Amino acid sequence: ILSLFALGISMSLFMGAVFFPLCYAGGEERSEALLIISLLCAFVLDFTIISMANDLLEPGTRAIVAGAVLLIACSLLAFDLSYPLTVWIYQRKDY
């Protein structure tokens, strides 16, 4: 249950981290396509982190908790780093 919870939180944070800068850069006309792109990027990022964590950590309960913490930490970091990028794109946009 912990892994599914961490995966759900991480998926939504990665989607937001990818979607908001893309939406400001690409415009509202392409928002549906950009949403699908951000969903695919979130899947790829999550499963890459999960597979790397499984390769590096020994099997067991500690690995499950550490993998969940690593997944949430990476997604929070990506979401935090996307905020300045989104602000920068918004400031450069001409209306």
Rosetta silent file (secondary structure, phi, psi, omega in degrees, C-alpha in Angstrom):
SEQUENCE: ILSLFALGISMSLFMGAVFFPLCYAGGEERSEALLIISLLCAFVLDFTIISMANDLLEPGTRAIVAGAVLLIACSLLAFDLSYPLTVWIYQRKDY
SCORE:     score description
SCORE:     0.000 S_00000001
   1 L     0.000  -37.815  179.652    0.000    0.000    0.000 S_00000001
   2 H   -63.205  -40.203 -179.961    2.885    2.358    0.765 S_00000001
   3 H   -66.152  -40.312  178.151    4.389    1.821   -2.677 S_00000001
   4 H   -67.249  -39.134  177.081    1.092    2.539   -4.433 S_00000001
   5 H   -63.116  -47.108  179.048    0.574    5.662   -2.331 S_00000001
   6 H   -63.992  -37.878  178.696    4.087    6.903   -3.116 S_00000001
   7 H   -65.524  -41.593  178.936    3.609    6.083   -6.802 S_00000001
   8 H   -65.162  -45.400  178.099    0.340    8.041   -6.958 S_00000001
   9 H   -63.581  -45.481 -178.309    1.793   11.083   -5.212 S_00000001
  10 H   -64.648  -40.303  179.679    4.930   10.939   -7.328 S_00000001
  11 H   -61.712  -43.866 -178.847    2.990   10.544  -10.564 S_00000001
  12 H   -69.596  -37.265  179.218    0.881   13.624   -9.884 S_00000001
  13 H   -69.916  -41.195  177.130    3.874   15.733   -8.835 S_00000001
  14 H   -65.261  -37.597  177.497    5.922   14.697  -11.873 S_00000001
  15 H   -62.718  -43.360  177.787    2.953   15.446  -14.135 S_00000001
  16 H   -65.895  -38.260 -179.443    2.659   18.921  -12.651 S_00000001
  17 H   -66.238  -29.970  179.566    6.392   19.478  -12.871 S_00000001
  18 H   -91.063  -37.975 -172.069    6.362   18.661  -16.580 S_00000001
  19 H   -71.515  -45.436 -173.701    2.943   20.051  -17.555 S_00000001
  20 H   -62.056  -47.821  176.019    3.053   23.600  -16.185 S_00000001
  21 H   -63.571  -38.250  179.098    6.243   24.716  -17.975 S_00000001
  22 H   -65.653  -37.626 -178.997    5.102   22.979  -21.170 S_00000001
  23 H   -67.057  -41.603  177.884    1.679   24.591  -20.976 S_00000001
  24 H   -69.639  -35.076 -179.834    3.109   28.088  -20.595 S_00000001
  25 H   -76.979  -37.604 -174.491    5.632   27.474  -23.364 S_00000001
  26 H   -91.203  -22.568 -179.667    3.250   25.730  -25.770 S_00000001
  27 L    95.751  167.672 -177.204    0.051   27.663  -25.198 S_00000001
  28 H   -72.122  -23.991 -177.308   -3.518   26.719  -24.420 S_00000001
  29 H   -64.332  -31.972 -176.481   -4.190   25.355  -27.884 S_00000001
  30 H  -102.842   17.229 -172.367   -1.924   22.387  -27.294 S_00000001
  31 H   -64.165  -34.193  179.497   -2.851   21.748  -23.662 S_00000001
  32 H   -67.801  -43.498  178.202   -4.487   18.352  -24.293 S_00000001
  33 H   -66.657  -39.016  179.297   -1.470   17.022  -26.160 S_00000001
  34 H   -67.409  -31.994  176.332    0.864   18.476  -23.544 S_00000001
  35 H   -65.623  -40.989  177.580   -1.139   16.787  -20.793 S_00000001
  36 H   -67.335  -40.335  176.843   -0.657   13.416  -22.478 S_00000001
  37 H   -61.898  -42.422  179.956    3.050   14.141  -22.952 S_00000001
  38 H   -67.941  -33.136  175.857    3.401   15.042  -19.276 S_00000001
  39 H   -65.240  -44.038  178.242    1.595   11.844  -18.265 S_00000001
  40 H   -65.149  -39.777  177.290    3.978    9.752  -20.361 S_00000001
  41 H   -64.124  -38.460  178.155    6.982   11.617  -18.942 S_00000001
  42 H   -64.414  -42.077  176.019    5.707   11.005  -15.412 S_00000001
  43 H   -59.632  -47.230 -178.167    5.378    7.257  -16.126 S_00000001
  44 H   -63.144  -44.958 -179.839    8.891    7.102  -17.553 S_00000001
  45 H   -63.860  -44.134 -179.516   10.412    9.065  -14.665 S_00000001
  46 H   -63.613  -47.057 -176.533    8.604    7.025  -12.009 S_00000001
  47 H   -74.240  -24.809  172.272    9.465    3.652  -13.429 S_00000001
  48 H   -67.384  -45.162  178.907   13.063    4.685  -14.060 S_00000001
  49 H   -64.900  -40.966  179.256   13.448    5.694  -10.424 S_00000001
  50 H   -63.933  -43.789 -178.890   11.725    2.506   -9.253 S_00000001
  51 H   -68.211  -36.692  176.549   13.939    0.276  -11.390 S_00000001
  52 H   -66.622  -39.884  178.623   17.099    2.076  -10.250 S_00000001
  53 H   -65.998  -39.059  178.784   16.039    1.776   -6.615 S_00000001
  54 H   -67.311  -32.657  178.018   15.316   -1.936   -7.058 S_00000001
  55 H   -72.459  -35.418 -174.636   18.749   -2.468   -8.601 S_00000001
  56 H   -86.666  -29.229 -174.528   20.585   -0.595   -5.852 S_00000001
  57 L  -100.629  147.222  176.223   18.707   -1.746   -2.748 S_00000001
  58 L   -74.934  146.726 -179.404   18.570   -5.212   -1.244 S_00000001
  59 L   -63.234  146.015  177.287   15.100   -6.823   -1.147 S_00000001
  60 L   146.732 -177.020 -178.201   13.100   -6.393    2.034 S_00000001
  61 H   -66.378  -38.444  178.682   10.929   -4.043    4.017 S_00000001
  62 H   -61.560  -37.146  179.836   13.653   -1.413    4.234 S_00000001
  63 H   -67.463  -35.773  178.868   13.937   -1.351    0.454 S_00000001
  64 H   -66.554  -46.353  179.783   10.204   -0.740    0.078 S_00000001
  65 H   -67.107  -43.871  179.883   10.242    2.196    2.497 S_00000001
  66 H   -64.553  -38.444  177.302   13.478    3.604    1.062 S_00000001
  67 H   -64.628  -40.052  178.433   12.128    3.287   -2.470 S_00000001
  68 H   -66.565  -42.282  178.705    8.941    5.120   -1.518 S_00000001
  69 H   -65.398  -41.700  178.401   10.885    7.887    0.197 S_00000001
  70 H   -63.055  -41.556  179.420   13.236    8.173   -2.774 S_00000001
  71 H   -63.559  -46.312  179.862   10.321    8.355   -5.203 S_00000001
  72 H   -68.684  -38.766  179.776    8.541   11.094   -3.268 S_00000001
  73 H   -64.734  -42.522  178.737   11.770   13.024   -2.688 S_00000001
  74 H   -65.213  -40.032 -179.675   12.657   12.991   -6.397 S_00000001
  75 H   -70.052  -36.969  175.598    9.182   14.099   -7.411 S_00000001
  76 H   -65.648  -38.872  177.641    9.173   16.910   -4.835 S_00000001
  77 H   -64.399  -43.298  178.672   12.571   18.038   -6.084 S_00000001
  78 H   -64.396  -40.322  179.521   11.362   18.041   -9.694 S_00000001
  79 H   -66.996  -40.171  177.790    8.227   19.981   -8.738 S_00000001
  80 H   -66.422  -37.388  179.403   10.289   22.518   -6.784 S_00000001
  81 H   -74.869  -23.992  179.729   12.716   22.955   -9.674 S_00000001
  82 H   -77.114  -21.142 -179.556    9.920   23.394  -12.196 S_00000001
  83 H   -62.409  -51.431  177.602    8.521   26.412  -10.344 S_00000001
  84 H   -62.679  -34.121  177.495   11.373   28.828  -11.243 S_00000001
  85 H   -64.297  -42.730  179.071   11.331   27.497  -14.802 S_00000001
  86 H   -65.146  -42.191  178.062    7.593   28.130  -15.074 S_00000001
  87 H   -63.428  -40.879  179.680    7.947   31.645  -13.654 S_00000001
  88 H   -64.504  -42.888  178.120   10.780   32.385  -16.091 S_00000001
  89 H   -64.610  -41.640 -179.770    8.729   31.155  -19.060 S_00000001
  90 H   -64.371  -39.714 -179.560    5.704   33.175  -17.909 S_00000001
  91 H   -69.039  -31.073 -179.462    7.757   36.369  -17.557 S_00000001
  92 H   -83.399  -11.979 -176.279    9.223   36.006  -21.054 S_00000001
  93 L   -74.350  135.696  176.840    5.827   35.353  -22.668 S_00000001
  94 L  -102.130  134.402  179.132    4.339   38.177  -24.726 S_00000001
  95 L  -109.231    0.000    0.000    0.588   38.610  -24.791 S_00000001
